[in-house]
Amino acid sequence: MMGYIDSLIDARRAGHVSDHIHLGLFAGPALSLEAAQVAMARHHISALDLCDALDVVDVGCGFGGTLRMVDKDFLGKLTGVNIDPRQIALAREGAWRNPVDWLTCDASAFSQGRSGWADRILSLEAMFHFPDPAGFFATCAKALRPGGRLVVSTILLDRSPSAHAVAQGFAPWPVPDMTLDDLTGMATHAGFQVQDIQNLAPLTLPGFDWMCPAPPPEITDHPVIELRRLFTAGQASYPMLVLQAGGKTQK
Ligand SMILES: C[S@@+](CC[C@H](N)C(=O)[O-])C[C@H]1O[C@@H](n2cnc3c(N)ncnc32)[C@H](O)[C@@H]1O
């Protein structure tokens, strides 16, 4: 399970990779992968519309790179959620300015027994792993205060042999045939209003030069090459949704 993360954990401990586990966003001039990862996190943080004194949650927080950027720029209360205790252990290392709660649990279980306590929830490139995405949206809706906001990005695949290789290689990928309609349907069913949807896939493409060769004509069993093939052909997408919790007033 999450074999790609096992090797990244070793690389992170050895100081060979950054504290971001995602594809990066290449807008503007050529960037290094690490700078593009910061840009991707920054893009999500601006969609969150943060200010001081907010309760901010990152679900599937990885090594904590995005939460650490929030910690540098804002004063508030932070929560990092991850199913994997090894990543939580790495994320919490070092100094944090703000109080941080670290929760080792599934994405749909981070708010048990509590409601209306969070102002902003982020989940960056993690939801494709979640076994219960509808439960995740319901939990977020319950955790958020009225007017709170959820920013969630994930990867959606078409139905093809390449998609099969991607979902296998990045397992667990429990709902490989999820569509954008499914996503917005689950979000609105949970009570969210969709404010914005952006497909970031084209802006991730330059980063694949660091990660894999160009796709050959025949299909491979290499998940990163096949994801590159799908993104290039427009057969996979990377939606980032900006969702407003019930109630019209924004905090
Ligand atoms: C591609 S990484 C993204 C990490 C982080 N958001 C970042 O941007 O660096 C996917 C993350 O989702 C986490 N994850 C996988 N399944 C999960 C689950 N069921 N509940 C919560 N987190 C999960 C993984 O442990 C991993 O940290």
The ligand as an ORCA input file, in Angstrom:
! r2SCAN-3c Opt
* xyz 0 1
  C       0.303     12.495     -3.081
  S       0.373     12.591     -1.336
  C       0.022     14.309     -1.013
  C       0.559     14.750      0.318
  C       0.381     16.212      0.680
  N      -1.003     16.643      0.542
  C       1.298     17.080     -0.128
  O       0.764     17.881     -0.918
  O       2.515     16.993      0.004
  C      -1.117     11.747     -0.777
  C      -1.275     11.722      0.744
  O      -2.541     11.154      1.121
  C      -2.342     10.385      2.295
  N      -3.452      9.426      2.443
  C      -3.642      8.290      1.742
  N      -4.762      7.653      2.142
  C      -5.314      8.422      3.114
  C      -6.492      8.296      3.910
  N      -7.332      7.268      3.760
  N      -6.747      9.253      4.834
  C      -5.893     10.304      4.978
  N      -4.764     10.474      4.245
  C      -4.476      9.545      3.326
  C      -1.009      9.731      2.054
  O      -0.468      9.172      3.225
  C      -0.224     10.912      1.489
  O       0.327     11.690      2.508
*
